[in-house]
Amino acid sequence: MTDNTKSSLAWSIRIIISFLFLLSAVAKMYPSPYFAISTFEVKQLYPMGFSESFAPYFSRILIGIEFALGLLILQKHFLRNIVIPATLLMLAVFTTHLSIETFMQGGNTGNCGCFGSLLPMTPIEAIIKNVVAMALLVYLLKVLPKSQSVNGNIWILLAGLFASVLMVFMAAPIQPATPEFTVGDVETAVIDSVQAIEPPVAETPKVDTLQAKPAEVIPAQTAQPEAVEPPKTKSGYAQFFPSIDKGRKTLCFFVPGCDHCMEAAKELTELRKKDKNFPEINIVFMNEEPEKIPAFFEFAGAEYPYKIIEIIPFWKVLGQGKDTPGVKYLWNGNSYVYYWGISENKFNAAEYHKITKKTFAELKNTNP
């Protein structure tokens, strides 16, 4: 193999590896840096055991290192003895983690997060990609002239690394700690003509215990009347909507700019137009592009009471491993069905309407 051929192969491999690392870094900041990185922290780092105080720094430094390696592999300083080994080490760590996760979970589902939400990739796909990249880097060490790229100016590497990390911190500044759920200061009333009607609550006859006599006690063998509604409980969402645990409610978790969320809201509006007894709709919005909320309601065809909470608290209240849109049916605080995401558990309007029409007796064996 001639020197020219080796040089061409070496540059081809360097460009491929650079593209993969730069794409991985950019994808982790798509569609907006703070939203994407916060989502990466909640969905990828928290399950690994990272603390909420350390995860924001680790995520930004990690993405900065990816940026730096993607750029530094195209330059000549310490390419053979620092840049390529560091790139191999990062790929090996990622591959080991993905392999352990795949083995522990016993499956190959979900998005590994390598390319964020821009290019969803399963763990097995990511492992294959990393193994191919490592093989290319090992081959690069063979074809790269040994007399070149061994030494150089170390400040070039340090400057590239610090500049890349600083760029990520500037693009997505770490926000001050907020309360567990930061509630927006806007709550609108339902203003369309299909205002939800609360179901009548059956009243329990009152017994004056001071006037009761032993002869009037109901015999033990007498069957008690069957309850017509579930007992009241606390759903945990009263901090958003004080009356959420009273009667039948539809609680939604939406992102203002999410097309799937908008479609789900529109379907819910259609159901309310057909059924005036449809459970009252309340929405918890993620604080991502809140300026799109008016357009969201315009598309949905109605406005509903809503609260806005920050990105990380939103993912927590939505539930680990879950995604938007989220639609939950509550009755007296009890949860009977929960739709989330856009795959197998996605919102089904027809099915949801049937569930909301069921009596308490029919819902007793329904799992949320």
N, C-alpha and C positions, 0 to 999 in steps of 0.2 A: 504494500500500500504506500503510495507516494505521500510526500509531506503535504502537498496541496489537498489530496483526498482526506488525509487526517484532519487538516485544518478545517475543511468544509464540514466534515462530520462533527467535529468539536463545536463549531459555531451553531450548527443545526440543533444539537442537543442543548446547548446553552440557551438558545432562543426558546426551545420548547419548555424547558424547566422554568425559565423566567416568566413565560406566559402563564404557566400553571400557578405559580406563586402569586403573581400580580392579580390574576383573576380571582384566586381564593381570597386575597386581602380585600379587593374591591367588592366582591360578592357579600362578604361579611358586613359591609356597610351599605348594602342596598335594601330598600329604596331610599332610606335616609339614615345617616350615620348613627345618631343616638337611638333611634327606634330599632335598627338592625342589631347594634351591639348589645342593647338591653335585652332584646329577644334572645340573642346568642347566650348571654349570661344566664337567663332564666331557664332556657331549654337545654343548654349543654353543660354549663359550668355548675349550676346549683345541684343538679342530680349527681355530679361527681364529688360533691362535698365541699365546694368552694364557699367561703363565707360571703355574705352580702357586702362586707366592707372591702374584701380583697378582690373579689371577682371583677369590679370595674377597672382596676389597675391591670390585672392579669390579662383581661380580654384585649385591652388597648395595646399593651406591650406585645402580646402575641401577634396581633394584626400588624403592628409596626415592624416586627421581626420578619414577617412574611413579605411585607413591602421591601424591606432592606435586602433580603436574600434574592428576591426577584430582580432587583436592580444590580446588586453587587456581583452576581454570577456573570454579568455581561462585561465586567471590567477585569483587569489583569492582576491587581495587587493581591497577594496571598491567596490566589484562586485555588491552588492545589492543596495547600496545607491548612487553610482556615475556612474559606467560603464553601467549597464542595463538602468537606467533612461536616460542617455545621448544617448544611442542607440535608445531607444524608441522615444526620442525627435527628433532625426535626421530623423527617418523614418516618423514621423508624419508631419514634415515640408515638406519633399519630397512629401508625399501623398497629403497634402493640396495644394501644388503648382500644382501638376499634375491634381488634380480635378478641380481647377480653370481654368487651361489652356484648359482642355478638354471641360469644360462648355462654356468658352468664344469663342473657335474656333468651337464649335458645331460639333465636330467629333472626330474620334479616328484614326488619320493617322499620319504617320511619326515616327521617332525614338525618344524616350524620352531621350536617352543619358545615361540611368542608367548604361548600360554595354558598352558604347561607340559604336564603329563599330564592335566590336568582336561578340556581340550578340544583334542585333537590337531588340528593344521591343517597342510595342505601349504603349501609356499612360495608357490605361485600363489594359493591361497586367502588367504594372509596379505597378499600384495601387493595383491590386489583390496580387501581390507578396509582397508588403509592408504590406498590411493588414494581410496576413498570418504570416509574420515575426513578426509583433507586437503582434499578438495573441500568438505566441510561446513564446515571451519574457514575456508576462503577466503570462502565465502558468509557465514559468521558475521561476518567483518570488514566485509562490505558492509552488513549489516542492523543491526549494532551501532551505536548513536548515536555519532558521532565526538566529541561533547562529553563523553562519559562514558568511564570506565575507562581513561583515559590516564595519569593520575598517581595518587598515593595514598601509602600508608604502606609503604615498602619492607621494613620490619621484619616486616610481616605475611607477605610472601612468604618471607623468610629463615627466619622461625620455622617456617612450614609445611614448608619444605624440610628443615631440620635435624631437625625432629621426626619427619618421615617416614623419613629415612635412619636416625636413631637407633633408631626402632622396629624396623626390619628387622634391625639389628645386635643388638638385644636379643632378638628372636624367634629368631634363628639365630646365636648367637655363633660367632666363628671359633675353631675348636679348635686347640690347639697342634700343631705338626708332629709326625707320628708316623712310625715306620719304614715303609718301602715297603709292608710287609704286616704289620699288627698281628694276631697270632694270638690267638684266644680261649683261655682257660685251661681249657676244658672239652672233653674228648674222650670220647665214650661208646662202649661196645662194642655190637656187634649182639647183642641179647638175645632176638630172636624165634626161633621154631623152624625157620626156613628159612635158617640160616647158610650163606653162600656158600662153595662149595668151590673152592679154587684148582686150576687144571688142572695135571696133572703136567708137569714140565719135563724134556724129553728130555736125557739126559746124553751128553756128547760123549766117546767113548772116549779115554783118555789114552795117549799114545805115549811110551815111554821113549827119549828121543833118544840117550842114551848107549849103548843096546844096539842101536839101529837100524843096519842094514848097507845098503850101496848096492843089493844084490840084492833087498832087501825093499821098496825104494821103489815106491809104486804108480805104474804106468805113466801117462804124461800123458794118454793117450787114454781111460783109464778114467773113466766118468762119476761125478761126485761125488754123494753122496746129497742129495736136495732138503731144504732146511731145513723143519722143521715149525713153526717159530715165528719171528717177526721178531727181528732183532738188538736187543739192549738199547740204549736211548738215554735221554737225560735229557729229561723232559717239561717240567721247570721247576716242577713242583708238589710236589716232595719236601719243600719247606719246610713244607707243610701236612700231608702224610702220607708218612712215610719210606719206606713200601713201595709207593708208588703206581706206581713204574716196574718192579715185579716182577709178571709175569703179566698177566692180563686184569682191567681195572678199569673201573668206571663212575664218572665224576667229575661231580658235579652242582653247579651254581651257583644257589642259591635265596635268596629273601627270605622270612623267617618268616611274614609276613602276606600273602603273595602267593597268591591263590586258584589261579592257573594253576600255580604251583610245587607247591602241595599236591596238585593233581590229577596232575601228572607223577610226584611221589613215590609216590602211591597206585598208579599204573599200574606203576611199577618194582617195587613190593612184590608186585603180582599176578604179574609175570613171574618173580620169584624163587620164589614159591610153586609155580609150574608147572615151573620148571627149577632144580634144585639146583646145576647147574654155571654158573648165571648169574654174570656178572662181579661181583665185590665192589663194593658201593656206598659211596662216600665223598661227603660234602657239605661245600661251602664256603658258609657263610651270611653274608649281609650283616648288619652290625651295625645293623639297623633293626628295632625292636620284638623284641629277642631273647627277651623274656619269653613270646613266643608259640611258641617252639620246642617245648615239651612238647605243646601243642595240635596243632602241625604234625605231630609224630610219631604222635600219637593218630589223627589223620585218615589219615595214610599207612598205618597198620596195622603199623608196625615202627619200631625205632630204628636209626640208622646212625651210624658214626663221623663226627664233624663238627668243623669249625673255624669260628670267627667272626672276620671281618676288617672293618675300617672301610669306610665307604661309598665314598670315592674310590678306595682301593686295590682294592676289590671290582670297581668298574666297569673298572678297568685290566686286572685279571687276566681278567675276562670277555671283554674284547676290544672295540676301538673299533667303534662302530656296532651293537653287539650288545645284546640285552636279555634279561631273565629270562623264563621259566626256561631255564637252560642245562644240557644233558646231553651229555657227551663220552665216547666209547669209546676207552680206551687199552689197548694190549697191549705190554708191555715198554717202556713210555714212548712208543710210537708212537701218534699220533692217527689214527683211521680214520673217524670220523664225529663231527660236532658239530651238535647241534640248539640253537637259541636263539630266544627271542622267541615271539610268539603268531600270527605270520602265515605266510608261505610256508615258512619254515624251522623251524616249530614241531616239538616233540617228537612222534614217531610211534612208539608202543609196538610195534606189530606189525612195522614195518620195522626198528626197532632190534633186536628179538629175532632176526630173520633174519640181520642183520649180525653179531651176536655169535656166531652158530652157524657162521659161515663159517671155513674153514681159512685158514692163512696164504697158501697158494697162491691162493685165491680173493680174498683181500684185497689182493694185491700192486698191483693197478691201481686201488684205491679211494683217492680223494682225500679228505682230512679236510675 
